Amino acid sequence: MMPIQSAAQLGSALRLARKQLGLTQPDLALAAGVGVRFIVDLEAGKPTVQLQSVLKVIAALGVELALTGLDLP
């Protein structure tokens, strides 16, 4: 598991996942229903990307986002 503590780290992790799947940025954008520019900005670590769109990209990659260190019911 890779700890994510910044937008840049999230972008790097998602870029790695995309490349491991053999997807181009346009391929991922199409699969996630977002624009290519969004993928470029996300992978570059732009801190103002929309969370809902980030979650779509995460789902399209088949990875998950998890929070640890919380005692959730």
All heavy atoms as TSV, in Angstrom:
chain	resi	resn	atom	element	x	y	z
A	1	MET	N	N	0.859	-1.178	0.000
A	1	MET	CA	C	0.000	0.000	0.000
A	1	MET	C	C	0.898	1.232	0.000
A	1	MET	O	O	1.910	1.269	0.673
A	1	MET	CB	C	-0.919	-0.006	1.219
A	1	MET	CG	C	-1.868	1.144	1.202
A	1	MET	SD	S	-3.137	1.264	2.504
A	1	MET	CE	C	-3.159	-0.262	3.322
A	2	MET	N	N	0.502	2.230	-0.762
A	2	MET	CA	C	1.279	3.452	-0.888
A	2	MET	C	C	0.570	4.582	-0.136
A	2	MET	O	O	-0.556	4.925	-0.480
A	2	MET	CB	C	1.415	3.804	-2.376
A	2	MET	CG	C	2.094	5.127	-2.632
A	2	MET	SD	S	2.072	5.581	-4.387
A	2	MET	CE	C	3.190	4.393	-5.069
A	3	PRO	N	N	1.210	5.145	0.907
A	3	PRO	CA	C	0.565	6.272	1.593
A	3	PRO	C	C	0.549	7.507	0.683
A	3	PRO	O	O	1.530	7.797	0.015
A	3	PRO	CB	C	1.432	6.511	2.827
A	3	PRO	CG	C	2.712	5.798	2.580
A	3	PRO	CD	C	2.474	4.781	1.513
A	4	ILE	N	N	-0.581	8.172	0.648
A	4	ILE	CA	C	-0.756	9.365	-0.178
A	4	ILE	C	C	-0.942	10.558	0.755
A	4	ILE	O	O	-1.898	10.592	1.531
A	4	ILE	CB	C	-1.989	9.241	-1.102
A	4	ILE	CG1	C	-1.902	7.994	-1.987
A	4	ILE	CG2	C	-2.168	10.503	-1.932
A	4	ILE	CD1	C	-0.794	7.990	-2.992
A	5	GLN	N	N	-0.030	11.518	0.646
A	5	GLN	CA	C	-0.113	12.687	1.515
A	5	GLN	C	C	-0.154	14.003	0.747
A	5	GLN	O	O	-0.118	15.065	1.347
A	5	GLN	CB	C	1.062	12.675	2.495
A	5	GLN	CG	C	1.026	11.459	3.403
A	5	GLN	CD	C	2.224	11.364	4.328
A	5	GLN	OE1	O	3.295	11.856	4.017
A	5	GLN	NE2	N	2.020	10.743	5.469
A	6	SER	N	N	-0.221	13.920	-0.578
A	6	SER	CA	C	-0.303	15.142	-1.376
A	6	SER	C	C	-0.963	14.833	-2.717
A	6	SER	O	O	-1.038	13.673	-3.143
A	6	SER	CB	C	1.096	15.719	-1.624
A	6	SER	OG	O	1.836	14.886	-2.504
A	7	ALA	N	N	-1.401	15.890	-3.374
A	7	ALA	CA	C	-1.991	15.737	-4.702
A	7	ALA	C	C	-0.956	15.175	-5.675
A	7	ALA	O	O	-1.279	14.364	-6.545
A	7	ALA	CB	C	-2.527	17.082	-5.198
A	8	ALA	N	N	0.298	15.564	-5.525
A	8	ALA	CA	C	1.361	15.070	-6.398
A	8	ALA	C	C	1.574	13.570	-6.214
A	8	ALA	O	O	1.764	12.840	-7.197
A	8	ALA	CB	C	2.660	15.828	-6.136
A	9	GLN	N	N	1.525	13.091	-4.986
A	9	GLN	CA	C	1.689	11.657	-4.736
A	9	GLN	C	C	0.512	10.870	-5.311
A	9	GLN	O	O	0.706	9.789	-5.855
A	9	GLN	CB	C	1.826	11.379	-3.240
A	9	GLN	CG	C	3.157	11.814	-2.675
A	9	GLN	CD	C	3.243	11.623	-1.172
A	9	GLN	OE1	O	2.243	11.724	-0.458
A	9	GLN	NE2	N	4.434	11.367	-0.688
A	10	LEU	N	N	-0.691	11.402	-5.187
A	10	LEU	CA	C	-1.862	10.738	-5.769
A	10	LEU	C	C	-1.719	10.674	-7.284
A	10	LEU	O	O	-1.944	9.635	-7.891
A	10	LEU	CB	C	-3.149	11.458	-5.376
A	10	LEU	CG	C	-4.438	10.884	-5.969
A	10	LEU	CD1	C	-4.644	9.433	-5.533
A	10	LEU	CD2	C	-5.636	11.740	-5.574
A	11	GLY	N	N	-1.323	11.774	-7.891
A	11	GLY	CA	C	-1.134	11.803	-9.337
A	11	GLY	C	C	-0.099	10.793	-9.803
A	11	GLY	O	O	-0.305	10.078	-10.784
A	12	SER	N	N	1.001	10.702	-9.074
A	12	SER	CA	C	2.054	9.741	-9.425
A	12	SER	C	C	1.562	8.308	-9.302
A	12	SER	O	O	1.849	7.462	-10.161
A	12	SER	CB	C	3.282	9.947	-8.531
A	12	SER	OG	O	3.888	11.182	-8.793
A	13	ALA	N	N	0.821	8.023	-8.247
A	13	ALA	CA	C	0.307	6.670	-8.031
A	13	ALA	C	C	-0.687	6.291	-9.125
A	13	ALA	O	O	-0.652	5.166	-9.638
A	13	ALA	CB	C	-0.351	6.567	-6.654
A	14	LEU	N	N	-1.546	7.217	-9.509
A	14	LEU	CA	C	-2.526	6.927	-10.551
A	14	LEU	C	C	-1.860	6.799	-11.918
A	14	LEU	O	O	-2.266	5.968	-12.730
A	14	LEU	CB	C	-3.625	7.982	-10.561
A	14	LEU	CG	C	-4.492	8.009	-9.289
A	14	LEU	CD1	C	-5.501	9.138	-9.358
A	14	LEU	CD2	C	-5.175	6.670	-9.060
A	15	ARG	N	N	-0.814	7.584	-12.165
A	15	ARG	CA	C	-0.054	7.448	-13.415
A	15	ARG	C	C	0.582	6.064	-13.486
A	15	ARG	O	O	0.524	5.384	-14.511
A	15	ARG	CB	C	1.025	8.516	-13.518
A	15	ARG	CG	C	1.835	8.412	-14.816
A	15	ARG	CD	C	2.982	9.425	-14.931
A	15	ARG	NE	N	2.619	10.769	-14.552
A	15	ARG	CZ	C	2.996	11.355	-13.402
A	15	ARG	NH1	N	3.741	10.724	-12.534
A	15	ARG	NH2	N	2.616	12.593	-13.143
A	16	LEU	N	N	1.175	5.624	-12.387
A	16	LEU	CA	C	1.785	4.299	-12.333
A	16	LEU	C	C	0.750	3.210	-12.603
A	16	LEU	O	O	0.990	2.294	-13.386
A	16	LEU	CB	C	2.449	4.084	-10.971
A	16	LEU	CG	C	3.094	2.728	-10.732
A	16	LEU	CD1	C	4.238	2.492	-11.708
A	16	LEU	CD2	C	3.605	2.645	-9.295
A	17	ALA	N	N	-0.424	3.327	-11.975
A	17	ALA	CA	C	-1.484	2.338	-12.182
A	17	ALA	C	C	-1.923	2.324	-13.644
A	17	ALA	O	O	-2.104	1.265	-14.239
A	17	ALA	CB	C	-2.677	2.644	-11.270
A	18	ARG	N	N	-2.060	3.497	-14.241
A	18	ARG	CA	C	-2.474	3.593	-15.652
A	18	ARG	C	C	-1.446	2.913	-16.548
A	18	ARG	O	O	-1.800	2.105	-17.425
A	18	ARG	CB	C	-2.633	5.066	-16.061
A	18	ARG	CG	C	-2.922	5.239	-17.546
A	18	ARG	CD	C	-3.050	6.699	-17.959
A	18	ARG	NE	N	-1.878	7.515	-17.709
A	18	ARG	CZ	C	-0.777	7.511	-18.473
A	18	ARG	NH1	N	-0.671	6.708	-19.506
A	18	ARG	NH2	N	0.230	8.329	-18.185
A	19	LYS	N	N	-0.180	3.201	-16.308
A	19	LYS	CA	C	0.872	2.628	-17.140
A	19	LYS	C	C	0.969	1.114	-16.953
A	19	LYS	O	O	1.200	0.384	-17.922
A	19	LYS	CB	C	2.203	3.303	-16.844
A	19	LYS	CG	C	2.259	4.723	-17.392
A	19	LYS	CD	C	3.602	5.363	-17.168
A	19	LYS	CE	C	3.641	6.731	-17.838
A	19	LYS	NZ	N	4.987	7.320	-17.774
A	20	GLN	N	N	0.775	0.643	-15.731
A	20	GLN	CA	C	0.817	-0.798	-15.488
A	20	GLN	C	C	-0.304	-1.517	-16.230
A	20	GLN	O	O	-0.162	-2.681	-16.604
A	20	GLN	CB	C	0.749	-1.104	-13.990
A	20	GLN	CG	C	2.032	-0.799	-13.260
A	20	GLN	CD	C	1.956	-1.076	-11.773
A	20	GLN	OE1	O	0.891	-1.332	-11.212
A	20	GLN	NE2	N	3.098	-1.003	-11.110
A	21	LEU	N	N	-1.407	-0.825	-16.433
A	21	LEU	CA	C	-2.528	-1.399	-17.181
A	21	LEU	C	C	-2.373	-1.221	-18.692
A	21	LEU	O	O	-3.199	-1.697	-19.462
A	21	LEU	CB	C	-3.847	-0.767	-16.722
A	21	LEU	CG	C	-4.276	-1.114	-15.292
A	21	LEU	CD1	C	-5.464	-0.258	-14.877
A	21	LEU	CD2	C	-4.604	-2.595	-15.185
A	22	GLY	N	N	-1.325	-0.524	-19.103
A	22	GLY	CA	C	-1.086	-0.313	-20.526
A	22	GLY	C	C	-2.028	0.678	-21.162
A	22	GLY	O	O	-2.287	0.617	-22.371
A	23	LEU	N	N	-2.568	1.591	-20.370
A	23	LEU	CA	C	-3.519	2.587	-20.875
A	23	LEU	C	C	-2.814	3.900	-21.188
A	23	LEU	O	O	-1.903	4.314	-20.474
A	23	LEU	CB	C	-4.603	2.862	-19.837
A	23	LEU	CG	C	-5.510	1.701	-19.442
A	23	LEU	CD1	C	-6.404	2.100	-18.286
A	23	LEU	CD2	C	-6.335	1.252	-20.631
A	24	THR	N	N	-3.271	4.562	-22.233
A	24	THR	CA	C	-2.826	5.923	-22.504
A	24	THR	C	C	-3.723	6.873	-21.711
A	24	THR	O	O	-4.785	6.475	-21.200
A	24	THR	CB	C	-2.951	6.263	-24.002
A	24	THR	OG1	O	-4.340	6.232	-24.362
A	24	THR	CG2	C	-2.137	5.302	-24.856
A	25	GLN	N	N	-3.323	8.128	-21.639
A	25	GLN	CA	C	-4.181	9.111	-20.972
A	25	GLN	C	C	-5.539	9.229	-21.670
A	25	GLN	O	O	-6.559	9.256	-20.986
A	25	GLN	CB	C	-3.473	10.461	-20.872
A	25	GLN	CG	C	-2.322	10.442	-19.875
A	25	GLN	CD	C	-1.567	11.747	-19.831
A	25	GLN	OE1	O	-1.445	12.458	-20.826
A	25	GLN	NE2	N	-1.020	12.059	-18.659
A	26	PRO	N	N	-5.586	9.255	-23.002
A	26	PRO	CA	C	-6.905	9.286	-23.660
A	26	PRO	C	C	-7.738	8.033	-23.381
A	26	PRO	O	O	-8.955	8.128	-23.220
A	26	PRO	CB	C	-6.561	9.412	-25.152
A	26	PRO	CG	C	-5.229	10.087	-25.168
A	26	PRO	CD	C	-4.501	9.530	-23.974
A	27	ASP	N	N	-7.085	6.858	-23.304
A	27	ASP	CA	C	-7.816	5.628	-22.976
A	27	ASP	C	C	-8.476	5.752	-21.605
A	27	ASP	O	O	-9.643	5.409	-21.429
A	27	ASP	CB	C	-6.873	4.412	-22.909
A	27	ASP	CG	C	-6.306	3.996	-24.249
A	27	ASP	OD1	O	-6.900	4.314	-25.291
A	27	ASP	OD2	O	-5.235	3.339	-24.233
A	28	LEU	N	N	-7.705	6.216	-20.631
A	28	LEU	CA	C	-8.224	6.337	-19.268
A	28	LEU	C	C	-9.328	7.390	-19.197
A	28	LEU	O	O	-10.348	7.180	-18.535
A	28	LEU	CB	C	-7.095	6.670	-18.298
A	28	LEU	CG	C	-7.496	6.859	-16.836
A	28	LEU	CD1	C	-8.252	5.649	-16.287
A	28	LEU	CD2	C	-6.269	7.165	-15.986
A	29	ALA	N	N	-9.129	8.494	-19.870
A	29	ALA	CA	C	-10.157	9.548	-19.875
A	29	ALA	C	C	-11.483	9.004	-20.406
A	29	ALA	O	O	-12.540	9.254	-19.821
A	29	ALA	CB	C	-9.688	10.735	-20.715
A	30	LEU	N	N	-11.410	8.245	-21.487
A	30	LEU	CA	C	-12.620	7.654	-22.067
A	30	LEU	C	C	-13.267	6.671	-21.097
A	30	LEU	O	O	-14.484	6.710	-20.876
A	30	LEU	CB	C	-12.278	6.957	-23.387
A	30	LEU	CG	C	-13.437	6.334	-24.145
A	30	LEU	CD1	C	-14.448	7.395	-24.578
A	30	LEU	CD2	C	-12.925	5.579	-25.361
A	31	ALA	N	N	-12.462	5.816	-20.478
A	31	ALA	CA	C	-12.995	4.815	-19.545
A	31	ALA	C	C	-13.627	5.461	-18.318
A	31	ALA	O	O	-14.605	4.947	-17.775
A	31	ALA	CB	C	-11.884	3.861	-19.114
A	32	ALA	N	N	-13.078	6.585	-17.883
A	32	ALA	CA	C	-13.571	7.252	-16.674
A	32	ALA	C	C	-14.653	8.281	-16.964
A	32	ALA	O	O	-15.291	8.786	-16.044
A	32	ALA	CB	C	-12.403	7.920	-15.940
A	33	GLY	N	N	-14.843	8.621	-18.220
A	33	GLY	CA	C	-15.850	9.623	-18.568
A	33	GLY	C	C	-15.420	11.034	-18.205
A	33	GLY	O	O	-16.242	11.868	-17.825
A	34	VAL	N	N	-14.113	11.291	-18.307
A	34	VAL	CA	C	-13.579	12.627	-18.038
A	34	VAL	C	C	-12.753	13.050	-19.244
A	34	VAL	O	O	-12.480	12.253	-20.133
A	34	VAL	CB	C	-12.718	12.653	-16.750
A	34	VAL	CG1	C	-13.539	12.261	-15.534
A	34	VAL	CG2	C	-11.484	11.760	-16.874
A	35	GLY	N	N	-12.332	14.298	-19.265
A	35	GLY	CA	C	-11.515	14.787	-20.364
A	35	GLY	C	C	-10.048	14.416	-20.195
A	35	GLY	O	O	-9.573	14.193	-19.070
A	36	VAL	N	N	-9.339	14.399	-21.306
A	36	VAL	CA	C	-7.909	14.106	-21.263
A	36	VAL	C	C	-7.188	15.164	-20.423
A	36	VAL	O	O	-6.279	14.842	-19.653
A	36	VAL	CB	C	-7.308	14.046	-22.689
A	36	VAL	CG1	C	-5.798	13.861	-22.643
A	36	VAL	CG2	C	-7.953	12.927	-23.488
A	37	ARG	N	N	-7.597	16.404	-20.537
A	37	ARG	CA	C	-6.961	17.479	-19.756
A	37	ARG	C	C	-7.078	17.197	-18.258
A	37	ARG	O	O	-6.164	17.480	-17.489
A	37	ARG	CB	C	-7.613	18.829	-20.097
A	37	ARG	CG	C	-6.976	20.007	-19.422
A	37	ARG	CD	C	-5.669	20.323	-20.097
A	37	ARG	NE	N	-4.689	20.602	-19.057
A	37	ARG	CZ	C	-3.395	20.697	-19.259
A	37	ARG	NH1	N	-2.890	20.550	-20.454
A	37	ARG	NH2	N	-2.591	20.956	-18.282
A	38	PHE	N	N	-8.200	16.620	-17.837
A	38	PHE	CA	C	-8.371	16.278	-16.432
A	38	PHE	C	C	-7.333	15.244	-16.014
A	38	PHE	O	O	-6.727	15.355	-14.946
A	38	PHE	CB	C	-9.785	15.746	-16.147
A	38	PHE	CG	C	-9.967	15.376	-14.707
A	38	PHE	CD1	C	-10.269	16.348	-13.775
A	38	PHE	CD2	C	-9.792	14.074	-14.274
A	38	PHE	CE1	C	-10.399	16.027	-12.432
A	38	PHE	CE2	C	-9.919	13.740	-12.939
A	38	PHE	CZ	C	-10.223	14.726	-12.020
A	39	ILE	N	N	-7.104	14.226	-16.846
A	39	ILE	CA	C	-6.120	13.188	-16.539
A	39	ILE	C	C	-4.730	13.812	-16.452
A	39	ILE	O	O	-3.955	13.515	-15.526
A	39	ILE	CB	C	-6.141	12.051	-17.586
A	39	ILE	CG1	C	-7.519	11.370	-17.637
A	39	ILE	CG2	C	-5.032	11.042	-17.316
A	39	ILE	CD1	C	-7.948	10.687	-16.352
A	40	VAL	N	N	-4.408	14.681	-17.389
A	40	VAL	CA	C	-3.105	15.362	-17.385
A	40	VAL	C	C	-2.929	16.144	-16.083
A	40	VAL	O	O	-1.887	16.046	-15.419
A	40	VAL	CB	C	-2.967	16.290	-18.612
A	40	VAL	CG1	C	-1.737	17.178	-18.502
A	40	VAL	CG2	C	-2.932	15.472	-19.897
A	41	ASP	N	N	-3.934	16.922	-15.702
A	41	ASP	CA	C	-3.867	17.715	-14.472
A	41	ASP	C	C	-3.777	16.828	-13.231
A	41	ASP	O	O	-3.002	17.105	-12.311
A	41	ASP	CB	C	-5.081	18.636	-14.347
A	41	ASP	CG	C	-5.059	19.789	-15.329
A	41	ASP	OD1	O	-3.996	20.052	-15.942
A	41	ASP	OD2	O	-6.116	20.440	-15.497
A	42	LEU	N	N	-4.550	15.763	-13.205
A	42	LEU	CA	C	-4.545	14.847	-12.064
A	42	LEU	C	C	-3.168	14.213	-11.897
A	42	LEU	O	O	-2.608	14.203	-10.802
A	42	LEU	CB	C	-5.616	13.774	-12.259
A	42	LEU	CG	C	-5.701	12.673	-11.207
A	42	LEU	CD1	C	-5.968	13.242	-9.817
A	42	LEU	CD2	C	-6.772	11.664	-11.591
A	43	GLU	N	N	-2.607	13.699	-12.980
A	43	GLU	CA	C	-1.304	13.056	-12.907
A	43	GLU	C	C	-0.193	14.052	-12.581
A	43	GLU	O	O	0.835	13.671	-12.022
A	43	GLU	CB	C	-0.997	12.315	-14.202
A	43	GLU	CG	C	-1.865	11.083	-14.391
A	43	GLU	CD	C	-1.494	10.267	-15.611
A	43	GLU	OE1	O	-0.580	10.668	-16.378
A	43	GLU	OE2	O	-2.115	9.201	-15.809
A	44	ALA	N	N	-0.402	15.309	-12.902
A	44	ALA	CA	C	0.581	16.347	-12.595
A	44	ALA	C	C	0.484	16.819	-11.145
A	44	ALA	O	O	1.313	17.598	-10.680
A	44	ALA	CB	C	0.407	17.535	-13.542
A	45	GLY	N	N	-0.533	16.348	-10.439
A	45	GLY	CA	C	-0.688	16.724	-9.034
A	45	GLY	C	C	-1.392	18.037	-8.804
A	45	GLY	O	O	-1.257	18.645	-7.748
A	46	LYS	N	N	-2.172	18.484	-9.775
A	46	LYS	CA	C	-2.923	19.739	-9.606
A	46	LYS	C	C	-3.864	19.584	-8.417
A	46	LYS	O	O	-4.700	18.684	-8.394
A	46	LYS	CB	C	-3.709	20.057	-10.874
A	46	LYS	CG	C	-4.425	21.384	-10.811
A	46	LYS	CD	C	-5.105	21.695	-12.130
A	46	LYS	CE	C	-5.862	23.013	-12.038
A	46	LYS	NZ	N	-6.562	23.311	-13.290
A	47	PRO	N	N	-3.739	20.454	-7.418
A	47	PRO	CA	C	-4.518	20.282	-6.182
A	47	PRO	C	C	-5.986	20.679	-6.269
A	47	PRO	O	O	-6.724	20.459	-5.322
A	47	PRO	CB	C	-3.779	21.175	-5.177
A	47	PRO	CG	C	-3.140	22.226	-6.008
A	47	PRO	CD	C	-2.799	21.560	-7.334
A	48	THR	N	N	-6.430	21.216	-7.383
A	48	THR	CA	C	-7.812	21.697	-7.461
A	48	THR	C	C	-8.720	20.817	-8.303
A	48	THR	O	O	-9.804	21.247	-8.683
A	48	THR	CB	C	-7.840	23.137	-8.020
A	48	THR	OG1	O	-7.223	23.137	-9.303
A	48	THR	CG2	C	-7.148	24.108	-7.098
A	49	VAL	N	N	-8.299	19.580	-8.586
A	49	VAL	CA	C	-9.165	18.697	-9.376
A	49	VAL	C	C	-10.411	18.331	-8.568
A	49	VAL	O	O	-10.396	18.341	-7.342
A	49	VAL	CB	C	-8.422	17.418	-9.833
A	49	VAL	CG1	C	-7.320	17.764	-10.805
A	49	VAL	CG2	C	-7.894	16.630	-8.674
A	50	GLN	N	N	-11.492	17.993	-9.269
A	50	GLN	CA	C	-12.761	17.670	-8.612
A	50	GLN	C	C	-12.737	16.252	-8.061
A	50	GLN	O	O	-12.407	15.299	-8.777
A	50	GLN	CB	C	-13.909	17.814	-9.599
A	50	GLN	CG	C	-14.137	19.228	-10.050
A	50	GLN	CD	C	-15.289	19.325	-11.023
A	50	GLN	OE1	O	-15.815	18.328	-11.502
A	50	GLN	NE2	N	-15.693	20.544	-11.321
A	51	LEU	N	N	-13.114	16.114	-6.809
A	51	LEU	CA	C	-13.070	14.825	-6.138
A	51	LEU	C	C	-13.913	13.773	-6.851
A	51	LEU	O	O	-13.470	12.632	-7.025
A	51	LEU	CB	C	-13.520	14.965	-4.681
A	51	LEU	CG	C	-13.536	13.676	-3.868
A	51	LEU	CD1	C	-12.158	13.020	-3.840
A	51	LEU	CD2	C	-14.039	13.942	-2.469
A	52	GLN	N	N	-15.109	14.106	-7.288
A	52	GLN	CA	C	-15.960	13.125	-7.952
A	52	GLN	C	C	-15.293	12.577	-9.201
A	52	GLN	O	O	-15.356	11.379	-9.474
A	52	GLN	CB	C	-17.329	13.726	-8.298
A	52	GLN	CG	C	-18.295	12.716	-8.870
A	52	GLN	CD	C	-18.585	11.552	-7.905
A	52	GLN	OE1	O	-18.763	11.742	-6.716
A	52	GLN	NE2	N	-18.610	10.345	-8.426
A	53	SER	N	N	-14.626	13.436	-9.941
A	53	SER	CA	C	-13.920	12.984	-11.134
A	53	SER	C	C	-12.720	12.124	-10.770
A	53	SER	O	O	-12.416	11.148	-11.457
A	53	SER	CB	C	-13.481	14.185	-11.974
A	53	SER	OG	O	-14.614	14.867	-12.480
A	54	VAL	N	N	-12.035	12.453	-9.688
A	54	VAL	CA	C	-10.920	11.627	-9.211
A	54	VAL	C	C	-11.435	10.231	-8.870
A	54	VAL	O	O	-10.819	9.224	-9.234
A	54	VAL	CB	C	-10.223	12.260	-7.983
A	54	VAL	CG1	C	-9.192	11.303	-7.390
A	54	VAL	CG2	C	-9.572	13.583	-8.344
A	55	LEU	N	N	-12.568	10.155	-8.214
A	55	LEU	CA	C	-13.140	8.857	-7.848
A	55	LEU	C	C	-13.527	8.055	-9.090
A	55	LEU	O	O	-13.387	6.824	-9.105
A	55	LEU	CB	C	-14.339	9.050	-6.916
A	55	LEU	CG	C	-13.996	9.658	-5.552
A	55	LEU	CD1	C	-15.271	9.949	-4.761
A	55	LEU	CD2	C	-13.055	8.778	-4.766
A	56	LYS	N	N	-13.979	8.724	-10.149
A	56	LYS	CA	C	-14.295	8.036	-11.400
A	56	LYS	C	C	-13.030	7.425	-12.008
A	56	LYS	O	O	-13.052	6.297	-12.507
A	56	LYS	CB	C	-14.920	9.002	-12.405
A	56	LYS	CG	C	-16.337	9.410	-12.098
A	56	LYS	CD	C	-16.827	10.369	-13.174
A	56	LYS	CE	C	-18.207	10.878	-12.895
A	56	LYS	NZ	N	-18.670	11.826	-13.938
A	57	VAL	N	N	-11.935	8.173	-11.963
A	57	VAL	CA	C	-10.661	7.685	-12.500
A	57	VAL	C	C	-10.179	6.487	-11.690
A	57	VAL	O	O	-9.751	5.472	-12.247
A	57	VAL	CB	C	-9.599	8.806	-12.521
A	57	VAL	CG1	C	-8.219	8.256	-12.868
A	57	VAL	CG2	C	-10.000	9.904	-13.506
A	58	ILE	N	N	-10.268	6.586	-10.375
A	58	ILE	CA	C	-9.853	5.489	-9.503
A	58	ILE	C	C	-10.657	4.234	-9.825
A	58	ILE	O	O	-10.103	3.142	-9.953
A	58	ILE	CB	C	-9.979	5.900	-8.020
A	58	ILE	CG1	C	-8.885	6.923	-7.686
A	58	ILE	CG2	C	-9.908	4.698	-7.095
A	58	ILE	CD1	C	-9.037	7.583	-6.332
A	59	ALA	N	N	-11.949	4.379	-10.002
A	59	ALA	CA	C	-12.793	3.228	-10.335
A	59	ALA	C	C	-12.439	2.665	-11.710
A	59	ALA	O	O	-12.383	1.442	-11.886
A	59	ALA	CB	C	-14.270	3.630	-10.284
A	60	ALA	N	N	-12.184	3.534	-12.674
A	60	ALA	CA	C	-11.843	3.075	-14.025
A	60	ALA	C	C	-10.529	2.298	-14.034
A	60	ALA	O	O	-10.338	1.399	-14.850
A	60	ALA	CB	C	-11.761	4.260	-14.982
A	61	LEU	N	N	-9.625	2.622	-13.117
A	61	LEU	CA	C	-8.360	1.912	-13.010
A	61	LEU	C	C	-8.501	0.593	-12.255
A	61	LEU	O	O	-7.580	-0.220	-12.241
A	61	LEU	CB	C	-7.311	2.788	-12.310
A	61	LEU	CG	C	-6.769	3.960	-13.128
A	61	LEU	CD1	C	-5.955	4.890	-12.245
A	61	LEU	CD2	C	-5.946	3.461	-14.313
A	62	GLY	N	N	-9.634	0.416	-11.593
A	62	GLY	CA	C	-9.840	-0.813	-10.826
A	62	GLY	C	C	-9.062	-0.829	-9.526
A	62	GLY	O	O	-8.783	-1.887	-8.975
A	63	VAL	N	N	-8.708	0.351	-9.020
A	63	VAL	CA	C	-8.033	0.451	-7.730
A	63	VAL	C	C	-9.018	1.071	-6.736
A	63	VAL	O	O	-10.100	1.494	-7.109
A	63	VAL	CB	C	-6.717	1.264	-7.819
A	63	VAL	CG1	C	-5.706	0.575	-8.721
A	63	VAL	CG2	C	-6.961	2.676	-8.323
A	64	GLU	N	N	-8.643	1.107	-5.491
A	64	GLU	CA	C	-9.554	1.702	-4.503
A	64	GLU	C	C	-8.829	2.704	-3.634
A	64	GLU	O	O	-7.603	2.645	-3.469
A	64	GLU	CB	C	-10.205	0.631	-3.646
A	64	GLU	CG	C	-9.274	-0.130	-2.755
A	64	GLU	CD	C	-9.987	-1.165	-1.907
A	64	GLU	OE1	O	-11.019	-1.715	-2.331
A	64	GLU	OE2	O	-9.481	-1.433	-0.804
A	65	LEU	N	N	-9.583	3.609	-3.098
A	65	LEU	CA	C	-9.104	4.616	-2.171
A	65	LEU	C	C	-9.580	4.211	-0.784
A	65	LEU	O	O	-10.756	3.931	-0.609
A	65	LEU	CB	C	-9.685	5.987	-2.549
A	65	LEU	CG	C	-9.300	7.177	-1.697
A	65	LEU	CD1	C	-7.817	7.461	-1.833
A	65	LEU	CD2	C	-10.109	8.396	-2.132
A	66	ALA	N	N	-8.653	4.112	0.158
A	66	ALA	CA	C	-9.019	3.698	1.514
A	66	ALA	C	C	-8.413	4.640	2.527
A	66	ALA	O	O	-7.296	5.138	2.343
A	66	ALA	CB	C	-8.521	2.273	1.771
A	67	LEU	N	N	-9.141	4.903	3.579
A	67	LEU	CA	C	-8.638	5.703	4.690
A	67	LEU	C	C	-8.253	4.760	5.823
A	67	LEU	O	O	-9.008	3.853	6.153
A	67	LEU	CB	C	-9.704	6.678	5.178
A	67	LEU	CG	C	-10.180	7.717	4.172
A	67	LEU	CD1	C	-11.316	8.545	4.764
A	67	LEU	CD2	C	-9.052	8.615	3.762
A	68	THR	N	N	-7.097	4.969	6.384
A	68	THR	CA	C	-6.663	4.157	7.500
A	68	THR	C	C	-6.439	5.052	8.712
A	68	THR	O	O	-6.346	6.265	8.589
A	68	THR	CB	C	-5.361	3.396	7.180
A	68	THR	OG1	O	-4.323	4.344	6.908
A	68	THR	CG2	C	-5.536	2.472	5.984
A	69	GLY	N	N	-6.366	4.433	9.858
A	69	GLY	CA	C	-6.125	5.195	11.084
A	69	GLY	C	C	-7.374	5.752	11.705
A	69	GLY	O	O	-7.297	6.532	12.652
A	70	LEU	N	N	-8.524	5.370	11.201
A	70	LEU	CA	C	-9.792	5.846	11.746
A	70	LEU	C	C	-10.549	4.679	12.354
A	70	LEU	O	O	-10.500	3.562	11.844
A	70	LEU	CB	C	-10.657	6.475	10.650
A	70	LEU	CG	C	-10.077	7.666	9.903
A	70	LEU	CD1	C	-10.986	8.059	8.746
A	70	LEU	CD2	C	-9.889	8.843	10.848
A	71	ASP	N	N	-11.264	4.950	13.412
A	71	ASP	CA	C	-12.098	3.924	14.029
A	71	ASP	C	C	-13.538	4.161	13.582
A	71	ASP	O	O	-14.321	4.787	14.269
A	71	ASP	CB	C	-11.986	3.993	15.550
A	71	ASP	CG	C	-12.692	2.839	16.250
A	71	ASP	OD1	O	-12.917	1.805	15.593
A	71	ASP	OD2	O	-13.022	3.001	17.430
A	72	LEU	N	N	-13.824	3.700	12.361
A	72	LEU	CA	C	-15.141	3.931	11.784
A	72	LEU	C	C	-16.089	2.808	12.142
A	72	LEU	O	O	-15.686	1.648	12.209
A	72	LEU	CB	C	-15.034	4.032	10.268
A	72	LEU	CG	C	-14.169	5.182	9.738
A	72	LEU	CD1	C	-14.035	5.090	8.221
A	72	LEU	CD2	C	-14.772	6.524	10.125
A	73	PRO	N	N	-17.374	3.146	12.343
A	73	PRO	CA	C	-18.355	2.096	12.680
A	73	PRO	C	C	-18.639	1.185	11.504
A	73	PRO	O	O	-18.442	1.465	10.398
A	73	PRO	CB	C	-19.600	2.895	13.063
A	73	PRO	CG	C	-19.409	4.270	12.520
A	73	PRO	CD	C	-17.948	4.459	12.301
